[in-house]
Amino acid sequence: MTCTNMLVFKFPSVTSTQDLAEAIFQMINAKEFVIVAEEQTKARGRYRREWYSPKGGLWVTYVIKGYEAEKIPFLTLRAALAIRKTISEYLDVKIRWPNDIVYEGKKLAGILVEGITEGNETAVFIGFGIDTNVKELPLDLKGTSLYIELKREVDNDKILETVISRIKDYEEKNEKEIIDELNNYLSIKNKKIRIVEKNGEKDCMALFVDYYGRLVTDCGIFEVEDVLRVIE
């Protein structure tokens, strides 16, 4: 099937769309392609955390070859805005910095961006999972789905098409525009949060995201790579 004039591979089940894409991208003679799975059995998020990915959800890796390596740090934020805007057609969702889409504090989607550089060329892998038609979620995940909130199913193919198109749209925006819009939809703005770092935890008041993509709080400024998790 095609998606915005792009090659899309659909699988009933994979261990991880991200791992599959990274394993085969050199074999695919296309500048961009998408891998979609009905379920993932060993999906992973940031820092290789397990990612619950049952049937019903939208589990995707979007691959772009020849990407500018210096633009990768902002790509997570661009993708987050694209997914937020798409889901906002159904629910009033916000972004929990740096890579979660949430509805009333419950996680509804997540993003994992990775890059592989070989020689002078970089390929990026935009992994995202959206709990679309997932009927139920383990209580310990503190998440939700479009089906749970809307009491009806949505069209995964339509959502995929829209997200990919909007990622392309947000690629055209400059970094100031990205950060300004992000702050408009920041779920943790002016809220007490717990920041989990590699060497401990801190309770802080989240203020805003600065033009470097860092989270500014009343107890410091945090880089994305230094934060394991943000808890509302």
N, CA, C and O of each residue as an XYZ file, in Angstrom:
928
protein
N       0.842     -1.189      0.000
C       0.000      0.000      0.000
C       0.871      1.231      0.000
O       2.047      1.154      0.357
N       0.323      2.368     -0.393
C       1.080      3.608     -0.388
C       0.493      4.553      0.637
O      -0.685      4.467      0.985
N       1.328      5.450      1.111
C       0.903      6.446      2.097
C       1.591      7.737      1.709
O       2.818      7.831      1.756
N       0.801      8.737      1.322
C       1.357      9.988      0.824
C       2.454      9.701     -0.212
O       3.564     10.225     -0.117
N       2.126      8.868     -1.193
C       3.048      8.497     -2.277
C       4.329      7.856     -1.761
O       5.412      8.087     -2.299
N       4.198      7.058     -0.727
C       5.352      6.432     -0.100
C       5.116      4.941      0.063
O       3.981      4.478      0.174
N       6.212      4.205      0.074
C       6.138      2.763      0.261
C       5.825      2.434      1.715
O       6.480      2.939      2.627
N       4.815      1.580      1.930
C       4.432      1.175      3.284
C       4.405     -0.351      3.350
O       3.755     -1.004      2.533
N       5.118     -0.913      4.330
C       5.121     -2.348      4.569
C       4.273     -2.626      5.806
O       4.502     -2.042      6.865
N       3.290     -3.522      5.670
C       2.414     -3.845      6.796
C       2.623     -5.295      7.203
O       2.670     -6.193      6.362
N       2.748     -5.509      8.511
C       2.969     -6.837      9.062
C       1.922     -7.118     10.139
O       1.521     -6.211     10.868
N       1.480     -8.375     10.241
C       0.540     -8.704     11.312
C       1.191     -8.652     12.692
O       0.552     -8.270     13.673
N       2.475     -9.043     12.762
C       3.165     -9.048     14.054
C       4.672     -8.985     13.830
O       5.205     -9.705     12.985
N       5.359     -8.128     14.581
C       6.818     -8.066     14.557
C       7.300     -7.914     16.002
O       6.522     -7.587     16.898
N       8.586     -8.154     16.209
C       9.135     -7.875     17.542
C       9.124     -6.377     17.796
O       8.683     -5.919     18.850
N       9.625     -5.601     16.800
C       9.695     -4.151     16.926
C       9.798     -3.542     15.534
O      10.675     -3.925     14.760
N       8.925     -2.607     15.206
C       9.035     -1.943     13.907
C      10.350     -1.187     13.803
O      10.939     -1.106     12.725
N      10.811     -0.633     14.919
C      12.064      0.125     14.922
C      13.246     -0.801     14.608
O      14.079     -0.477     13.762
N      13.315     -1.933     15.279
C      14.413     -2.874     15.040
C      14.366     -3.423     13.621
O      15.405     -3.580     12.980
N      13.154     -3.718     13.123
C      13.022     -4.229     11.763
C      13.474     -3.182     10.750
O      14.211     -3.499      9.817
N      13.042     -1.955     10.927
C      13.424     -0.891     10.000
C      14.935     -0.686      9.977
O      15.530     -0.516      8.913
N      15.547     -0.704     11.154
C      16.993     -0.494     11.222
C      17.765     -1.663     10.626
O      18.901     -1.500     10.181
N      17.149     -2.839     10.618
C      17.814     -4.019     10.057
C      17.745     -4.054      8.540
O      18.658     -4.569      7.893
N      16.667     -3.510      7.957
C      16.462     -3.691      6.514
C      16.563     -2.411      5.692
O      16.440     -2.472      4.469
N      16.783     -1.251      6.318
C      16.652      0.005      5.565
C      17.598      0.099      4.377
O      17.270      0.723      3.368
N      18.777     -0.520      4.491
C      19.722     -0.455      3.376
C      19.262     -1.310      2.188
O      19.709     -1.094      1.062
N      18.385     -2.263      2.432
C      17.893     -3.131      1.358
C      16.724     -2.516      0.593
O      16.350     -3.013     -0.469
N      16.151     -1.448      1.120
C      14.978     -0.827      0.504
C      15.435      0.332     -0.380
O      16.011      1.307      0.104
N      15.170      0.214     -1.673
C      15.596      1.252     -2.613
C      14.559      2.367     -2.692
O      13.927      2.594     -3.724
N      14.412      3.047     -1.573
C      13.503      4.185     -1.499
C      14.068      5.167     -0.481
O      14.630      4.759      0.536
N      13.920      6.457     -0.753
C      14.440      7.472      0.166
C      13.657      7.476      1.475
O      14.205      7.756      2.541
N      12.366      7.160      1.376
C      11.517      7.118      2.560
C      10.633      5.878      2.475
O      10.221      5.469      1.390
N      10.353      5.294      3.616
C       9.364      4.215      3.666
C       8.831      4.087      5.083
O       9.385      4.649      6.028
N       7.748      3.338      5.210
C       7.076      3.178      6.500
C       6.871      1.697      6.788
O       6.523      0.924      5.895
N       7.088      1.311      8.035
C       6.766     -0.041      8.486
C       5.667      0.066      9.537
O       5.775      0.829     10.497
N       4.606     -0.715      9.336
C       3.468     -0.715     10.252
C       3.216     -2.148     10.707
O       3.273     -3.078      9.902
N       2.940     -2.326     11.989
C       2.622     -3.651     12.521
C       1.300     -3.598     13.277
O       0.971     -2.600     13.918
N       0.551     -4.694     13.187
C      -0.682     -4.783     13.963
C      -0.376     -4.965     15.443
O      -1.151     -4.541     16.301
N       0.757     -5.596     15.738
C       1.205     -5.712     17.124
C       2.722     -5.837     17.140
O       3.337     -6.237     16.152
N       3.315     -5.488     18.281
C       4.746     -5.667     18.512
C       4.916     -6.520     19.772
O       4.226     -6.320     20.771
N       5.835     -7.460     19.704
C       6.018     -8.352     20.850
C       7.205     -7.963     21.731
O       7.284     -8.383     22.885
N       8.135     -7.154     21.187
C       9.283     -6.694     21.973
C       9.582     -5.238     21.638
O      10.726     -4.866     21.376
N       8.537     -4.428     21.651
C       8.699     -3.020     21.326
C       9.472     -2.314     22.433
O       9.502     -2.760     23.580
N      10.098     -1.197     22.056
C      10.904     -0.463     23.036
C      10.710      1.035     22.856
O      10.470      1.533     21.757
N      10.822      1.730     23.980
C      10.779      3.177     23.959
C      12.158      3.731     24.287
O      13.172      3.082     24.032
N      12.192      4.940     24.856
C      13.480      5.530     25.242
C      14.155      4.653     26.283
O      13.504      4.069     27.150
N      15.478      4.575     26.177
C      16.308      3.774     27.091
C      15.864      2.314     27.127
O      15.993      1.622     28.136
N      15.325      1.869     25.963
C      14.954      0.471     25.757
C      13.875     -0.006     26.726
O      13.765     -1.201     27.000
N      13.075      0.936     27.245
C      11.957      0.533     28.090
C      10.916     -0.211     27.264
O      10.687      0.107     26.097
N      10.292     -1.199     27.882
C       9.283     -1.987     27.193
C       8.089     -1.114     26.804
O       7.678     -0.231     27.557
N       7.546     -1.376     25.624
C       6.446     -0.573     25.084
C       5.300     -1.520     24.767
O       5.400     -2.334     23.849
N       4.226     -1.421     25.511
C       3.066     -2.301     25.343
C       2.386     -1.982     24.017
O       1.924     -0.860     23.807
N       2.324     -2.975     23.115
C       1.860     -2.725     21.742
C       0.938     -3.838     21.248
O       1.335     -4.613     20.378
N      -0.268     -3.936     21.774
C      -1.175     -5.024     21.371
C      -1.895     -4.718     20.060
O      -1.783     -3.619     19.516
N      -2.624     -5.695     19.569
C      -3.441     -5.490     18.378
C      -4.467     -4.386     18.643
O      -4.992     -4.243     19.747
N      -4.723     -3.633     17.611
C      -5.662     -2.518     17.721
C      -4.979     -1.170     17.650
O      -5.557     -0.201     17.157
N      -3.741     -1.100     18.145
C      -3.011      0.159     18.125
C      -2.334      0.405     16.785
O      -2.341     -0.449     15.898
N      -1.752      1.582     16.662
C      -1.024      1.963     15.453
C       0.457      2.019     15.798
O       0.907      2.935     16.485
N       1.218      1.025     15.315
C       2.627      0.871     15.667
C       3.460      1.056     14.406
O       3.341      0.277     13.461
N       4.297      2.078     14.390
C       4.888      2.559     13.140
C       6.352      2.957     13.317
O       6.755      3.451     14.371
N       7.141      2.732     12.257
C       8.434      3.387     12.110
C       8.492      4.004     10.722
O       8.303      3.325      9.713
N       8.755      5.295     10.692
C       8.859      6.073      9.455
C      10.343      6.348      9.228
O      11.001      6.961     10.069
N      10.868      5.893      8.090
C      12.299      5.992      7.798
C      12.543      7.067      6.745
O      11.880      7.098      5.708
N      13.497      7.942      7.022
C      13.923      8.969      6.067
C      15.432      8.843      5.889
O      16.189      8.984      6.849
N      15.862      8.581      4.673
C      17.294      8.500      4.369
C      17.800      9.871      3.930
O      17.043     10.694      3.414
N      19.099     10.097      4.147
C      19.689     11.362      3.744
C      19.238     12.532      4.599
O      19.152     13.661      4.118
N      18.949     12.263      5.872
C      18.489     13.308      6.788
C      19.690     14.072      7.341
O      20.769     13.506      7.517
N      19.495     15.357      7.612
C      20.577     16.174      8.175
C      20.745     15.820      9.653
O      19.836     16.028     10.458
N      21.909     15.286      9.998
C      22.133     14.776     11.351
C      21.914     15.844     12.420
O      21.426     15.540     13.509
N      22.270     17.090     12.117
C      22.151     18.146     13.124
C      20.699     18.496     13.425
O      20.428     19.183     14.410
N      19.765     18.042     12.603
C      18.349     18.333     12.828
C      17.660     17.261     13.676
O      16.509     17.439     14.075
N      18.345     16.159     13.955
C      17.717     15.050     14.672
C      17.200     15.440     16.060
O      16.102     15.020     16.426
N      17.953     16.235     16.859
C      17.461     16.550     18.205
C      16.062     17.166     18.241
O      15.318     16.935     19.194
N      15.688     17.946     17.219
C      14.368     18.574     17.211
C      13.313     17.691     16.559
O      12.129     18.027     16.596
N      13.710     16.578     15.966
C      12.757     15.755     15.232
C      11.712     15.125     16.147
O      10.558     14.967     15.750
N      12.106     14.766     17.366
C      11.129     14.232     18.319
C      10.024     15.245     18.570
O       8.848     14.884     18.623
N      10.395     16.515     18.727
C       9.402     17.561     18.999
C       8.516     17.811     17.782
O       7.317     18.048     17.923
N       9.102     17.760     16.592
C       8.312     17.929     15.370
C       7.283     16.800     15.242
O       6.114     17.036     14.937
N       7.747     15.568     15.483
C       6.840     14.418     15.395
C       5.756     14.501     16.463
O       4.600     14.165     16.205
N       6.129     14.949     17.662
C       5.143     15.076     18.741
C       4.044     16.067     18.362
O       2.867     15.821     18.621
N       4.423     17.171     17.757
C       3.427     18.157     17.341
C       2.526     17.605     16.236
O       1.322     17.860     16.221
N       3.120     16.846     15.312
C       2.334     16.252     14.226
C       1.313     15.258     14.765
O       0.165     15.240     14.321
N       1.729     14.436     15.717
C       0.820     13.444     16.293
C      -0.229     14.125     17.163
O      -1.403     13.754     17.130
N       0.190     15.119     17.942
C      -0.785     15.845     18.772
C      -1.866     16.484     17.916
O      -3.052     16.398     18.234
N      -1.456     17.124     16.832
C      -2.432     17.790     15.973
C      -3.398     16.786     15.354
O      -4.586     17.072     15.209
N      -2.890     15.614     14.991
C      -3.743     14.587     14.397
C      -4.746     14.048     15.416
O      -5.934     13.927     15.118
N      -4.266     13.726     16.611
C      -5.155     13.167     17.634
C      -6.121     14.230     18.159
O      -7.197     13.900     18.657
N      -5.741     15.495     18.049
C      -6.612     16.560     18.553
C      -7.919     16.643     17.775
O      -8.852     17.314     18.219
N      -8.009     15.977     16.625
C      -9.260     15.909     15.895
C     -10.273     15.016     16.627
O     -11.464     15.032     16.319
N      -9.781     14.242     17.596
C     -10.634     13.336     18.374
C     -10.721     13.743     19.850
O     -11.791     13.687     20.455
N      -9.574     14.157     20.425
C      -9.508     14.495     21.847
C      -8.594     15.698     22.048
O      -7.729     15.979     21.218
N      -8.792     16.396     23.146
C      -7.955     17.556     23.476
C      -6.677     17.063     24.170
O      -6.584     17.047     25.397
N      -5.709     16.667     23.360
C      -4.479     16.089     23.900
C      -3.369     17.126     23.973
O      -3.391     18.146     23.284
N      -2.387     16.829     24.842
C      -1.242     17.708     25.016
C       0.050     16.888     24.937
O       0.017     15.663     24.818
N       1.177     17.581     25.004
C       2.486     16.938     24.899
C       3.173     16.976     26.259
O       3.348     18.042     26.851
N       3.558     15.807     26.743
C       4.383     15.736     27.946
C       5.832     15.616     27.476
O       6.261     14.569     26.992
N       6.582     16.728     27.634
C       7.967     16.776     27.186
C       8.732     15.551     27.686
O       8.585     15.184     28.852
N       9.560     14.894     26.829
C       9.800     15.322     25.450
C       9.048     14.519     24.392
O       9.008     14.932     23.233
N       8.449     13.381     24.759
C       8.036     12.470     23.681
C       6.711     11.734     23.906
O       6.445     10.729     23.246
N       5.882     12.220     24.827
C       4.598     11.562     25.072
C       3.440     12.475     24.694
O       3.508     13.693     24.862
N       2.376     11.865     24.180
C       1.123     12.570     23.955
C       0.154     12.067     25.023
O      -0.025     10.860     25.186
N      -0.469     12.993     25.747
C      -1.293     12.596     26.884
C      -2.682     13.227     26.809
O      -2.879     14.305     26.248
N      -3.634     12.506     27.401
C      -4.997     13.014     27.541
C      -5.355     12.970     29.019
O      -5.440     11.897     29.616
N      -5.563     14.135     29.596
C      -5.858     14.252     31.026
C      -4.825     13.503     31.861
O      -5.166     12.813     32.821
N      -3.568     13.650     31.483
C      -2.457     13.051     32.219
C      -2.177     11.598     31.895
O      -1.205     11.030     32.394
N      -3.013     10.985     31.067
C      -2.833      9.571     30.708
C      -2.174      9.467     29.336
O      -2.591     10.126     28.384
N      -1.150      8.639     29.246
C      -0.391      8.517     27.996
C      -1.242      7.856     26.921
O      -1.877      6.825     27.145
N      -1.236      8.486     25.737
C      -1.996      7.960     24.610
C      -1.089      7.611     23.427
O      -1.450      6.798     22.576
N       0.088      8.234     23.384
C       1.030      7.954     22.296
C       2.440      8.282     22.759
O       2.640      9.084     23.672
N       3.419      7.646     22.111
C       4.818      7.893     22.424
C       5.652      7.875     21.153
O       5.246      7.337     20.124
N       6.838      8.484     21.255
C       7.710      8.662     20.092
C       9.132      8.257     20.462
O       9.609      8.542     21.561
N       9.801      7.585     19.525
C      11.207      7.228     19.680
C      11.914      7.544     18.372
O      11.629      6.923     17.348
N      12.837      8.507     18.395
C      13.597      8.878     17.200
C      15.045      8.430     17.366
O      15.688      8.711     18.377
N      15.542      7.730     16.355
C      16.928      7.260     16.360
C      17.548      7.531     14.991
O      16.838      7.675     13.995
N      18.872      7.598     14.953
C      19.566      7.827     13.691
C      20.730      6.881     13.526
O      21.351      6.465     14.503
N      21.025      6.540     12.276
C      22.195      5.729     11.946
C      22.965      6.473     10.865
O      22.420      6.786      9.807
N      24.240      6.755     11.138
C      25.089      7.442     10.171
C      26.131      6.481      9.632
O      26.866      5.845     10.387
N      26.181      6.388      8.308
C      27.191      5.576      7.639
C      27.831      6.425      6.558
O      27.166      6.858      5.617
N      29.135      6.661      6.701
C      29.800      7.570      5.782
C      29.288      8.980      5.982
O      29.315      9.504      7.095
N      28.821      9.598      4.905
C      28.314     10.967      4.986
C      26.791     11.026      5.020
O      26.210     12.110      4.953
N      26.137      9.859      5.125
C      24.674      9.842      5.058
C      24.062      9.341      6.358
O      24.533      8.371      6.951
N      23.014     10.012      6.785
C      22.292      9.631      7.999
C      20.870      9.232      7.652
O      20.185      9.913      6.889
N      20.444      8.130      8.217
C      19.038      7.716      8.115
C      18.400      7.904      9.479
O      19.001      7.571     10.500
N      17.187      8.435      9.501
C      16.474      8.583     10.767
C      15.282      7.639     10.793
O      14.682      7.323      9.765
N      14.963      7.202     12.004
C      13.889      6.244     12.226
C      12.938      6.861     13.252
O      13.244      6.940     14.442
N      11.791      7.291     12.764
C      10.805      7.937     13.632
C       9.802      6.867     14.048
O       8.871      6.547     13.308
N      10.004      6.327     15.226
C       9.096      5.317     15.741
C       8.003      5.980     16.556
O       8.273      6.838     17.397
N       6.773      5.581     16.305
C       5.689      6.108     17.148
C       4.602      5.058     17.320
O       4.318      4.256     16.430
N       4.021      5.102     18.484
C       2.914      4.205     18.801
C       1.751      5.015     19.320
O       1.909      5.858     20.203
N       0.569      4.752     18.762
C      -0.637      5.453     19.195
C      -1.654      4.414     19.640
O      -1.984      3.497     18.887
N      -2.144      4.557     20.846
C      -3.186      3.650     21.345
C      -4.519      4.072     20.732
O      -5.280      4.840     21.320
N      -4.774      3.560     19.556
C      -5.984      3.935     18.828
C      -7.150      3.026     19.225
O      -8.003      3.417     20.021
N      -7.181      1.819     18.672
C      -8.295      0.906     18.915
C      -7.985     -0.164     19.955
O      -8.560     -1.252     19.928
N      -7.076      0.151     20.868
C      -6.746     -0.761     21.965
C      -7.923     -0.772     22.944
O      -8.350      0.276     23.430
N      -8.433     -1.958     23.223
C      -9.657     -2.073     24.032
C      -9.411     -1.907     25.529
O     -10.267     -1.391     26.248
N      -8.252     -2.341     25.997
C      -7.933     -2.179     27.415
C      -6.429     -2.133     27.599
O      -5.669     -2.640     26.773
N      -6.012     -1.517     28.696
C      -4.592     -1.349     29.003
C      -4.332     -1.771     30.440
O      -5.197     -1.596     31.297
N      -3.142     -2.331     30.722
C      -2.799     -2.650     32.113
C      -2.869     -1.390     32.981
O      -2.432     -0.320     32.557
N      -3.408     -1.511     34.172
C      -3.586     -0.348     35.038
C      -2.275      0.338     35.380
O      -2.236      1.556     35.557
N      -1.190     -0.442     35.475
C       0.081      0.148     35.884
C       0.694      1.046     34.812
O       1.653      1.766     35.092
N       0.159      1.018     33.592
C       0.702      1.857     32.532
C       0.197      3.296     32.611
O       0.806      4.189     32.022
N      -0.889      3.536     33.316
C      -1.466      4.877     33.447
C      -1.684      5.496     32.071
O      -1.347      6.654     31.827
N      -2.259      4.686     31.178
C      -2.500      5.147     29.822
C      -3.965      5.056     29.448
O      -4.809      4.651     30.248
N      -4.250      5.444     28.210
C      -5.599      5.326     27.685
C      -5.505      5.139     26.181
O      -4.410      5.111     25.619
N      -6.658      5.011     25.527
C      -6.688      4.847     24.078
C      -7.845      5.657     23.516
O      -8.745      6.070     24.247
N      -7.806      5.875     22.216
C      -8.926      6.566     21.584
C     -10.211      5.757     21.750
O     -11.282      6.320     21.976
N     -10.100      4.440     21.636
C     -11.288      3.596     21.782
C     -11.883      3.717     23.187
O     -13.100      3.825     23.340
N     -11.034      3.699     24.204
C     -11.513      3.791     25.583
C     -12.226      5.124     25.814
O     -13.258      5.171     26.484
N     -11.678      6.195     25.263
C     -12.253      7.519     25.502
C     -13.458      7.808     24.608
O     -14.407      8.458     25.046
N     -13.431      7.332     23.353
C     -14.490      7.653     22.401
C     -15.604      6.617     22.352
O     -16.704      6.892     21.872
N     -15.300      5.402     22.864
C     -16.253      4.284     22.814
C     -16.575      3.872     21.364
O     -17.674      3.407     21.063
N     -15.600      4.055     20.494
C     -15.753      3.630     19.101
C     -14.373      3.475     18.471
O     -13.384      4.007     18.975
N     -14.322      2.744     17.372
C     -13.054      2.566     16.682
C     -12.788      3.735     15.729
O     -13.707      4.422     15.283
N     -11.509      3.934     15.433
C     -11.093      4.963     14.481
C     -10.355      4.276     13.330
O     -10.020      3.095     13.416
N     -10.109      5.016     12.271
C      -9.472      4.483     11.071
C      -7.957      4.634     11.187
O      -7.431      5.735     11.025
N      -7.252      3.537     11.465
C      -5.801      3.595     11.635
C      -5.086      4.072     10.371
O      -4.119      4.830     10.450
N      -5.561      3.630      9.210
C      -4.910      4.040      7.962
C      -5.027      5.547      7.745
O      -4.077      6.189      7.297
N      -6.185      6.104      8.061
C      -6.373      7.550      7.926
C      -5.458      8.308      8.890
O      -4.863      9.319      8.518
N      -5.346      7.820     10.125
C      -4.484      8.485     11.110
C      -3.031      8.395     10.678
O      -2.291      9.372     10.792
N      -2.613      7.241     10.186
C      -1.233      7.087      9.705
C      -0.948      8.082      8.587
O       0.057      8.792      8.624
N      -1.820      8.133      7.608
C      -1.652      9.053      6.474
C      -1.513     10.491      6.953
O      -0.666     11.242      6.469
N      -2.360     10.865      7.913
C      -2.353     12.242      8.407
C      -1.086     12.542      9.192
O      -0.503     13.614      9.030
N      -0.651     11.619     10.038
C       0.559     11.845     10.833
C       1.778     12.025      9.926
O       2.560     12.955     10.120
N       1.944     11.144      8.940
C       3.097     11.255      8.046
C       3.071     12.583      7.304
O       4.100     13.249      7.181
N       1.910     12.967      6.814
C       1.783     14.243      6.106
C       2.139     15.416      7.012
O       2.789     16.370      6.584
N       1.708     15.334      8.266
C       1.968     16.457      9.176
C       3.410     16.491      9.662
O       3.938     17.568      9.936
N       4.051     15.346      9.773
C       5.485     15.362     10.085
C       6.220     16.132      8.991
O       7.110     16.932      9.279
N       5.846     15.889      7.743
C       6.454     16.623      6.631
C       6.175     18.117      6.759
O       7.061     18.935      6.514
N       4.959     18.475      7.137
C       4.613     19.891      7.318
C       5.471     20.528      8.406
O       5.981     21.636      8.235
N       5.628     19.824      9.526
C       6.404     20.394     10.632
C       7.901     20.436     10.331
O       8.640     21.188     10.967
N       8.346     19.642      9.378
C       9.739     19.725      8.936
C      10.027     21.071      8.278
O      11.175     21.513      8.238
N       8.989     21.718      7.765
C       9.153     22.999      7.078
C       9.189     24.179      8.052
O       9.556     25.289      7.665
N       8.816     23.951      9.296
C       8.782     25.042     10.271
C      10.164     25.227     10.910
O      10.927     24.271     11.051
N      10.472     26.464     11.291
C      11.762     26.700     11.954
C      11.676     26.326     13.435
O      10.591     26.081     13.962
N      12.822     26.286     14.088
C      12.866     25.788     15.460
C      12.092     26.696     16.419
O      11.491     26.204     17.374
N      12.095     27.991     16.186
C      11.327     28.895     17.064
C       9.831     28.594     16.965
O       9.131     28.567     17.977
N       9.348     28.371     15.750
C       7.931     28.037     15.572
C       7.582     26.732     16.273
O       6.511     26.604     16.867
N       8.493     25.763     16.201
C       8.271     24.475     16.853
C       8.151     24.654     18.363
O       7.219     24.135     18.978
N       9.082     25.382     18.958
C       9.071     25.550     20.416
C       7.884     26.378     20.874
O       7.273     26.066     21.897
N       7.547     27.421     20.139
C       6.386     28.247     20.517
C       5.109     27.405     20.535
O       4.305     27.509     21.462
N       4.927     26.572     19.507
C       3.725     25.736     19.470
C       3.768     24.671     20.559
O       2.751     24.369     21.184
N       4.941     24.111     20.777
C       5.087     23.100     21.831
C       4.670     23.666     23.183
O       3.944     23.012     23.931
N       5.119     24.862     23.497
C       4.766     25.455     24.787
C       3.272     25.733     24.910
O       2.729     25.741     26.015
N       2.611     25.958     23.784
C       1.158     26.160     23.814
C       0.409     24.896     24.215
O      -0.702     24.960     24.741
N       1.034     23.737     23.958
C       0.363     22.461     24.225
C       1.123     21.600     25.227
O       0.978     20.378     25.232
N       1.921     22.223     26.061
C       2.727     21.508     27.040
C       1.862     21.091     28.229
O       1.306     21.939     28.927
N       1.754     19.789     28.453
C       0.854     19.294     29.509
C       1.353     19.622     30.909
O       0.560     19.707     31.847
N       2.659     19.806     31.059
C       3.247     19.975     32.391
C       3.551     21.435     32.719
O       4.130     21.715     33.769
N       3.183     22.350     31.867
C       3.499     23.758     32.081
C       2.883     24.263     33.375
O       1.685     24.113     33.616
N       3.740     24.873     34.212
C       3.322     25.425     35.504
C       2.710     24.368     36.424
O       1.794     24.651     37.197
N       3.235     23.143     36.324
C       2.778     22.051     37.183
C       3.950     21.436     37.935
O       5.088     21.458     37.467
N       3.653     20.891     39.101
C       4.651     20.138     39.850
C       4.851     18.780     39.177
O       3.885     18.065     38.908
N       6.089     18.436     38.912
C       6.404     17.162     38.267
C       7.565     16.493     39.000
O       8.273     17.123     39.786
N       7.738     15.223     38.728
C       8.908     14.503     39.221
C       9.789     14.155     38.030
O       9.337     13.511     37.083
N      11.030     14.575     38.079
C      11.980     14.300     37.007
C      12.899     13.173     37.450
O      13.613     13.289     38.446
N      12.869     12.085     36.699
C      13.705     10.936     37.005
C      14.958     11.007     36.138
O      14.890     10.934     34.911
N      16.105     11.151     36.803
C      17.387     11.191     36.100
C      18.134      9.885     36.333
O      17.677      9.020     37.081
N      19.280      9.753     35.690
C      20.071      8.541     35.839
C      20.612      8.395     37.259
O      20.861      7.282     37.721
N      20.793      9.525     37.950
C      21.388      9.469     39.286
C      20.435      9.920     40.393
O      20.884     10.254     41.490
N      19.138      9.934     40.126
C      18.209     10.309     41.179
C      16.943     10.938     40.641
O      16.686     10.923     39.437
N      16.145     11.498     41.561
C      14.877     12.122     41.196
C      14.789     13.506     41.822
O      15.383     13.769     42.868
N      14.033     14.393     41.163
C      13.818     15.739     41.682
C      12.347     16.117     41.490
O      11.751     15.814     40.456
N      11.778     16.774     42.483
C      10.433     17.324     42.362
C      10.567     18.799     42.012
O      11.154     19.572     42.769
N      10.026     19.186     40.871
C      10.208     20.548     40.364
C       8.893     21.111     39.835
O       7.928     20.382     39.607
N       8.884     22.421     39.648
C       7.794     23.084     38.946
C       8.238     23.289     37.503
O       9.198     24.014     37.242
N       7.543     22.653     36.569
C       7.873     22.820     35.153
C       7.399     24.195     34.687
O       6.279     24.603     34.995
N       8.235     24.901     33.955
C       7.889     26.248     33.504
C       7.629     26.312     31.998
O       6.537     26.685     31.569
N       8.633     25.950     31.200
C       8.477     25.993     29.741
C       9.646     25.250     29.101
O      10.596     24.859     29.780
N       9.565     25.063     27.793
C      10.671     24.493     27.014
C      11.367     25.640     26.301
O      10.715     26.440     25.631
N      12.698     25.729     26.440
C      13.423     26.842     25.823
C      13.733     26.551     24.352
O      13.398     25.488     23.830
N      14.374     27.513     23.703
C      14.592     27.392     22.257
C      15.695     26.403     21.889
O      16.006     26.227     20.711
N      16.285     25.759     22.894
C      17.208     24.643     22.641
C      16.506     23.299     22.833
O      17.127     22.246     22.691
N      15.214     23.337     23.156
C      14.463     22.104     23.377
C      14.597     21.559     24.786
O      14.174     20.435     25.053
N      15.185     22.341     25.705
C      15.380     21.902     27.088
C      14.189     22.299     27.956
O      13.522     23.303     27.708
N      13.940     21.480     28.983
C      12.865     21.793     29.922
C      13.400     22.706     31.019
O      14.358     22.368     31.713
N      12.771     23.859     31.163
C      13.150     24.825     32.192
C      12.209     24.642     33.374
O      10.989     24.662     33.216
N      12.788     24.463     34.570
C      12.009     24.289     35.794
C      12.551     25.204     36.877
O      13.557     25.886     36.684
N      11.871     25.214     38.022
C      12.349     26.037     39.129
C      13.541     25.414     39.847
O      14.112     26.021     40.753
N      13.915     24.203     39.441
C      15.101     23.594     40.068
C      16.154     23.215     39.027
O      16.988     22.342     39.268
N      16.110     23.869     37.880
C      17.163     23.644     36.900
C      16.638     23.504     35.481
O      15.431     23.473     35.238
N      17.580     23.421     34.555
C      17.286     23.233     33.137
C      17.745     21.839     32.743
O      18.870     21.437     33.040
N      16.866     21.105     32.073
C      17.136     19.693     31.799
C      17.199     19.412     30.297
O      16.310     19.794     29.535
N      18.273     18.737     29.898
C      18.416     18.262     28.523
C      17.627     16.960     28.370
O      17.480     16.193     29.321
N      17.123     16.727     27.154
C      16.349     15.513     26.889
C      17.144     14.266     27.258
O      16.612     13.356     27.894
N      18.414     14.219     26.863
C      19.212     13.001     27.070
C      19.552     12.735     28.529
O      20.001     11.640     28.868
N      19.345     13.725     29.399
C      19.657     13.541     30.820
C      18.447     13.071     31.636
O      18.586     12.731     32.811
N      17.270     13.052     31.018
C      16.031     12.724     31.737
C      15.528     11.360     31.296
O      15.311     11.110     30.110
N      15.346     10.475     32.286
C      14.804      9.154     31.985
C      13.296      9.200     31.848
O      12.716      8.514     31.006
N      12.657     10.022     32.688
C      11.194     10.035     32.693
C      10.684     11.295     33.380
O      11.308     11.808     34.309
N       9.554     11.779     32.915
C       8.858     12.891     33.575
C       7.524     12.357     34.061
O       6.753     11.787     33.289
N       7.254     12.545     35.350
C       6.029     12.033     35.955
C       5.171     13.215     36.395
O       5.618     14.080     37.148
N       3.928     13.234     35.909
C       3.009     14.312     36.312
C       2.379     13.989     37.648
O       1.577     14.772     38.157
